[in-house]
Amino acid sequence: MSVLQAPRYVLGEEELDHTEVECLAERAAELKMVPRAALWGWGSVRRTGRGLAELAIDSGTATLRAAGVDPAEVDALILCSTRFPGGPRTHGRFVERILTGTGLERAAFLGITLNRCTNLLVALDTAHALVAAGRHRRILVVTTDRIEDEKERMESFALFSDGAASCLVSAGTTAGTGLGAHYRIRSTAGAQEAAALDWSHEISADLAREANGRLLAPLDLALDQVDGLLHANLFLPLVTMKERQAGFTARQLYTANITRFGHCFAADPLINLADQERAGLLRDGGHYLAAVSVPGSRVAVLLQRDGG
């Protein structure tokens, strides 16, 4: 059994109202989006002047502190980003900064990037498999991203915030003793359609339903037994429509963070988990399904809260 604990995140230090986002009106007109903030869930976003490494270090160290785990006891780091900076000549120094900054100098490391905004869930799937196989006992999972060109802060599906999120995945017998709940990783699953992976395609509710079946059927669980969905913070009507088409009900969605700070790349499921945990919205024994779709792919991880 593997356990997820101490979900933590950091966001850009500068808060911007959506009206301050560069080129928002022009982009909305270009995308034929009616400029009604309440309809889309336009609220605030967070922008950073810091680099990806600094964001990753801040989040990762917060996770280790919350878990009550000595960095020397962490075997591996899985680092995710949609755009790792530079190339092979600079990647070593980039990883070294994060390993040193989190105190994981002797840990193995693995990078995940091609899965776009499902990067974090792919990393959790990988960490779960490595722990279950006995390859590692404790793995720090970190995702870190920021917008480099302010004109790209608004896309057809979301307003983007800069930030990082992290958690610890451990063998059940070696989970940290810090405050907060533990979440058993009950199952992981995915579904994809190679022909639809191009960015021009829409996200697919069919793939979400396929992933749901693969995730839940082996456990004899029905979708209505899932207490909540930890989804991506895309525009409100898009999240509502696609996830309802996938079979989820309105009570299973948590949309408050869409207006609070929009879409933080792959970090949204952990951000939503951390915020609901902090607000006391999660029940002991409850099942929470972290799932994200991008064109051509859906990745899902089922968690069960053990309490804390």
C-alpha positions in Angstrom: 0.0 0.0 0.0 1.2 3.5 -0.8 0.1 6.7 0.9 -0.1 10.3 -0.2 0.3 12.9 2.5 1.1 16.6 3.1 -0.3 18.2 -0.1 1.1 21.7 -0.2 1.4 24.5 -2.7 2.8 27.9 -3.4 1.4 30.5 -5.8 2.8 33.6 -7.5 3.3 36.4 -5.0 1.5 39.0 -7.1 -2.3 38.8 -7.2 -3.9 40.1 -10.4 -7.6 40.7 -11.0 -8.7 39.3 -14.3 -9.2 42.8 -15.6 -5.4 43.3 -15.2 -4.5 40.3 -17.3 -2.7 41.5 -20.4 -4.7 41.3 -23.6 -7.7 39.6 -21.9 -10.3 41.7 -23.8 -8.6 41.1 -27.1 -8.2 37.4 -26.4 -11.8 37.0 -25.4 -12.9 38.7 -28.6 -10.6 36.6 -30.6 -12.0 33.4 -29.0 -15.6 34.7 -29.3 -16.1 34.6 -25.6 -18.8 36.8 -24.1 -16.9 39.1 -21.6 -19.0 38.0 -18.6 -16.7 37.2 -15.7 -19.3 35.3 -13.7 -20.1 33.0 -16.6 -16.5 31.8 -17.1 -15.3 32.0 -13.5 -12.9 34.8 -14.2 -11.6 36.1 -10.9 -8.0 36.4 -9.8 -4.7 34.9 -10.9 -1.2 34.8 -9.4 1.9 35.9 -11.1 5.5 35.3 -9.9 8.8 37.0 -10.5 10.6 33.9 -9.2 11.9 30.9 -11.2 10.6 27.4 -11.4 13.3 26.1 -9.1 12.4 28.5 -6.3 8.7 27.7 -6.5 9.5 23.9 -6.4 11.8 24.3 -3.4 9.3 26.3 -1.4 6.5 23.8 -2.0 8.7 20.7 -1.6 10.1 21.9 1.7 6.6 22.8 3.0 5.5 19.2 2.2 8.4 17.7 4.0 7.9 19.9 7.0 4.2 19.1 7.2 4.8 15.4 6.8 7.4 15.4 9.7 9.9 13.7 7.4 13.7 14.3 7.4 14.8 15.0 3.8 17.6 12.4 4.3 14.8 9.7 4.5 13.4 10.5 1.1 14.6 8.2 -1.6 13.6 10.0 -4.8 12.2 13.1 -6.3 9.8 13.2 -9.3 9.8 16.6 -10.8 7.2 17.8 -13.2 6.9 20.8 -15.5 5.2 21.6 -18.8 8.4 23.5 -19.8 11.7 22.6 -18.2 14.0 25.6 -18.8 17.0 25.4 -21.2 18.3 22.1 -22.5 20.6 19.3 -21.5 23.5 21.7 -20.7 21.4 23.5 -18.1 19.1 20.7 -16.7 21.7 19.3 -14.4 22.2 22.6 -12.6 18.4 23.1 -12.5 17.8 19.7 -10.8 20.8 20.2 -8.5 19.3 23.5 -7.2 16.0 21.8 -6.3 17.6 18.7 -4.8 19.9 20.9 -2.7 17.2 23.4 -1.8 14.9 20.6 -0.5 17.7 18.7 1.3 17.5 15.7 -1.0 21.1 15.7 -2.3 21.4 11.9 -2.3 17.9 11.2 -3.7 17.3 9.8 -7.2 15.3 12.0 -9.5 13.0 11.6 -12.5 11.5 14.3 -14.8 8.0 14.3 -16.3 6.9 16.9 -18.9 5.3 15.5 -22.1 1.9 14.8 -20.4 1.0 18.5 -20.2 -1.4 19.3 -17.4 -1.7 15.6 -16.5 2.0 15.6 -15.5 1.3 15.6 -11.8 -1.1 12.7 -11.9 1.3 10.7 -14.2 3.9 11.4 -11.5 1.6 10.1 -8.7 0.9 7.0 -10.8 4.7 6.5 -11.3 5.5 7.1 -7.6 2.7 4.7 -6.5 4.1 2.0 -8.8 7.7 2.5 -7.6 6.7 2.4 -3.9 4.5 -0.7 -4.5 7.3 -2.4 -6.2 9.7 -1.7 -3.3 12.0 0.4 -5.5 11.7 3.4 -3.2 10.1 3.9 0.2 9.4 7.7 0.1 9.1 9.9 -3.0 8.7 13.6 -3.1 6.5 14.6 -6.0 6.7 18.3 -7.2 5.1 20.1 -10.1 6.2 23.6 -10.9 5.1 26.0 -13.8 4.8 29.6 -14.7 3.7 31.7 -17.6 6.7 33.2 -19.5 4.8 35.3 -22.0 1.9 37.3 -20.4 0.0 37.2 -23.6 -0.4 33.4 -23.0 -2.0 33.8 -19.5 -5.4 33.4 -21.1 -6.3 30.5 -23.3 -9.6 29.2 -24.6 -10.0 26.9 -21.6 -8.5 28.7 -18.6 -6.8 31.7 -17.0 -3.4 30.6 -15.7 -1.6 31.2 -12.4 2.0 30.6 -11.7 2.9 28.2 -8.9 4.0 24.8 -7.6 2.4 21.9 -5.7 3.9 18.9 -4.0 3.2 15.8 -1.8 4.9 12.8 -0.4 4.2 9.3 -1.6 5.4 6.6 0.9 5.0 3.0 1.7 2.2 2.8 4.3 4.6 1.6 7.0 7.0 4.6 6.5 4.5 7.5 6.2 5.5 10.6 8.1 4.2 11.4 11.5 3.3 15.1 10.8 -0.1 16.6 11.2 -2.8 16.1 8.6 -4.6 13.2 6.9 -3.1 10.3 5.0 -4.6 9.3 1.7 -4.3 5.7 0.6 -3.7 5.5 -3.2 -6.4 2.9 -4.0 -6.0 2.8 -7.8 -4.7 4.6 -10.8 -5.9 4.6 -14.4 -5.7 6.4 -17.7 -7.2 6.4 -21.1 -5.9 8.0 -24.3 -6.6 8.4 -28.0 -3.4 9.0 -30.0 -5.2 10.6 -32.9 -6.7 13.3 -30.6 -3.5 14.3 -28.7 -2.9 17.4 -30.9 -3.8 20.7 -29.1 -6.5 21.5 -31.6 -8.8 18.8 -30.2 -11.2 19.1 -27.3 -10.9 17.2 -24.1 -13.0 14.1 -24.2 -15.7 13.0 -21.7 -15.6 9.6 -23.4 -12.0 9.1 -22.2 -13.0 10.3 -18.7 -15.7 7.6 -18.6 -13.3 5.0 -19.8 -10.7 6.0 -17.1 -13.5 5.9 -14.5 -14.4 2.4 -15.4 -10.8 1.2 -15.2 -10.2 2.9 -11.9 -13.4 1.9 -10.0 -14.6 -1.4 -11.4 -11.7 -3.5 -9.9 -12.6 -2.1 -6.5 -16.4 -2.7 -6.9 -17.0 1.0 -6.5 -19.6 3.0 -8.3 -19.0 6.6 -9.4 -21.7 7.9 -7.0 -19.6 6.4 -4.1 -16.9 8.9 -4.9 -17.1 11.8 -2.4 -15.4 14.4 -4.5 -13.6 15.0 -7.8 -10.2 16.8 -7.6 -10.3 18.3 -11.1 -8.5 20.9 -13.2 -9.5 24.5 -12.6 -10.6 25.3 -16.1 -13.3 27.7 -17.1 -16.4 27.0 -15.1 -18.8 26.0 -17.9 -16.1 23.7 -19.4 -15.4 21.9 -16.1 -19.1 21.6 -15.4 -20.1 20.3 -18.8 -17.2 17.9 -19.4 -17.2 16.4 -15.9 -21.0 16.1 -15.8 -20.8 14.3 -19.2 -18.3 12.0 -17.6 -20.9 11.0 -15.0 -20.0 13.2 -12.0 -22.7 15.2 -10.2 -22.6 18.8 -9.1 -22.1 17.8 -5.5 -18.8 16.0 -6.5 -17.3 19.1 -8.1 -15.2 21.8 -6.2 -15.2 24.9 -8.3 -14.3 27.6 -5.7 -10.7 27.8 -6.8 -11.6 28.6 -10.4 -12.4 32.2 -9.4 -9.8 32.3 -6.6 -6.8 31.7 -8.9 -7.7 29.8 -12.0 -5.7 27.1 -13.6 -2.2 26.3 -12.1 -1.1 23.9 -14.8 -0.8 20.3 -13.5 -1.0 21.4 -9.8 -4.8 21.9 -9.6 -5.8 18.5 -8.1 -3.3 18.9 -5.2 -4.3 22.5 -4.7 -7.9 21.5 -4.5 -7.1 18.7 -2.1 -5.1 20.9 0.2 -7.7 23.6 0.3 -10.6 21.3 1.0 -8.6 19.5 3.7 -7.8 22.8 5.3 -11.4 23.9 5.2 -12.6 20.6 6.9 -14.6 19.5 3.8 -13.2 16.0 3.6 -14.5 13.0 5.6 -12.5 10.2 7.1 -12.9 7.1 4.9 -14.1 9.2 1.9 -12.9 8.5 -1.6 -11.6 11.4 -3.7 -10.8 11.1 -7.3 -8.0 13.2 -8.7 -8.5 13.5 -12.5 -7.3 15.7 -15.3 -8.0 15.7 -19.0 -6.1 17.2 -21.9 -6.8 16.6 -25.6 -6.4 12.9 -26.2 -5.7 11.8 -22.6 -7.3 11.4 -19.2 -5.4 10.4 -16.1 -7.0 9.6 -12.7 -5.8 8.6 -9.2 -8.3 7.4 -6.5 -7.5 8.4 -3.0 -9.1 7.3 0.3 -8.8 9.6 3.3 -7.5 7.8 6.4 -7.9 10.7 8.8 -5.5 12.7 10.8 
